[in-house]
Amino acid sequence: MKRPSPTAISPRRRAWPPLLAALAVLVSLAGCGFHLQGASPLPSGVERMHVSYSDDYRVGDPPLVQTLEQRLRERGVLGESGAAAQLDIAEIDNNQRIVSVSPRDGRVAEYELTTRVRFDYSVNGATQLSGETLSVTRNYSFDDTERLAAEAEQRDLLTSMHRELADLILLRIADANDRLGAAAGDKGA
């Protein structure tokens, strides 16, 4: 019968360090306010959030508002106008500017797209965020000979930017809700 050497480590003991490391990472992420994408951005006791946007010169909601509503719907927290949490998109500004031109023929070679959003957030009538502004900027190359491809790239970039802004808005709201929960905990203590 062969005896194990004194320096041999059993497979069970080898499995523990990676598991403990993964657990430590999860605990530290939870402690810093990190939320999984599917997690609710709302404070405890609040079940629904309504997203509003008003522009008298536009028919329908802009893509950013639609993306926000989709994110909330996926999380099961999208509400009607009477919901306890209210996200009011005050302004959405999409800009495009020329970044560079071709030295050969003077035509546009690169554009910069910027989307800026200003919003307010309230819970049960109490303002949590007021006049918050976020923006996302991307550059893209432009070739006039491939106009359709450039237009498709611009659309894809705008869609990506709206998704990123929606996620940033929800992260900002989750952070405000964490502060709201901490303040409520301080009052209760």
N, C-alpha and C positions, 0 to 999 in steps of 0.2 A: 504494500500500500504506500502510495507516494504522498508525502506530507507537503502542504503548500509552504513555499518559502516565506520567511518572516517579512519580507518586503512586498509581497504580492498583495494587491488590493482587490477585494471582491467586486464583481460587476455592480452590485447594489450600492456599494460605497462610492463607486465612480459616478453614479447617476445623481447623487445628491448635490455636488457643487453647481452644476449647470441649473438645476431646479431652484436652488437657493438664490443664484444670481438673477434668474428670471423673476422670481418673486420679489427680490429687492428692487428691480427696475419697475415692476408694476406698482409697488407701494410708493416709490418715489414719484412716479408720474401722477398717481392719484393724489398725492400730497401737494403737488404744485398746481393743481387745478386742471390738469389735462383731462379732457373728456373724449371718449371714443366718438367717432363721427355719428353714430346712431343714437348717442345719448341725448337726452332732453336738455335744451339750453335754459329751461325755466326753473324758477325757484320752487322749493317744496310748497305744496298747497295750490300751485297754479298749474292748471292743466292745459290751457290753450293760449295761443298767441295769434293776434290778427295783424296782418301786414297791410298798410294803407299807403297809397300814393295818389296824388291829385295833380293833374295837369289839364287845364281846360282846353288845351290845343292838341291833345293827343287822344286817339281812340284806342282803348285797351291798355293793358299794363305793359311797361317796358320789359325787356328780357331779364334784367336784374331782379325785378320784383317777381316775375314768374319763377326764376331760379330759387329765390328765397322761399316762396310758397311751396315749391316742390320739395326743398330740403325739410321744411316743417311738416309737410304731408308725409314724407318718408318716415319721420320720427313720430308721427301720430299726434302732433300737437298744433296743427293748423286750426285756427278758430275763426269764428265770425266776428262782426264788428263789435259785439258786446263782450268779447273775451277780456279776461283780467289783465293780460299782458298785451300791450299795444306797441307795435313797431311802425313808426311813421317815417316813410322815406320822403324827406323834404325836397331833395334835389338830386338829380342824376345828370352828370355832365360828361359827355363823350367828346374827346378832342383828338384831332389828327394833325400832326405837323410834319413838315419836311425836315429830315435829319441830314441827308446828304444828297448831292446831285452828281451825276456822272461827269467826269472831267472831259470826256470825249465829245458829248453832244449836249450837255447841260440839262438833260432830263433827270427827273427824280429817280434816285437809286434806293432810297430808304426812307420809311416813314416811322414816326413814333405815335402809338396809340395810347391815350390816357383816359381812364374812366375814374371819375371822382363821384363819391356819394356822400351826402349829408343826411343824417337821420337822428331821430329822437326815440327814446324807449321809456315806457312807463309801465308800472305794475300797480294795479288797483288805484289808478289815478295819481300815484306818486311818481314824479319824474326821476328816473335812474340815470339816464344819459340824455344830454341836451346838446344839440349842435355838433354831434360827433362827426368827424370827417375822415374818410378812408379813401385811398386812391391806389390804383394799380397801373403800371406802365409797361408796355412791350414795344419792341421795335420789329419791323419786318422789311425785308427786301422787296423792291418793286421793279418789275421788268415790264415795260410797256408792250413788249412783243408777246408776253404771256399774261395778258390782262385778266382772263378768267381765272387762272391759277392764283394770281395775286389777290383777286377779290375773294376767292375761296379761303385763302390764307388769312385775310383780314377778318372774315366771318368767324373762322375757327378761333382766331386769337381773341376776338371779342367774347365769344362763348366761354372760352377758358378764363378770361378776365372776370366775367360775371360770376362764374362758379367760385373763383378765388375770393372775390369781394363778398359773396354770400356767406362763404365759410368764415371770412374775417369778421363780418358783422355778427354772426352767431357766436364766435369766440369772444368778441367784445361784450356781447350780451351775457354770455355765461360768466365772464369775469365780473361784470356788474352784479349779477345774481349771487355770485360767491361772496362779494363784499356785503350785499344786502343780507345774506344768511349769516355772515359773521357778525354784522351789526345787531341783528336780531338775537343772536346767541349771547352777545355782550350785554344786551339789555335784560335778558332773561337770567343772567348769572348774578 
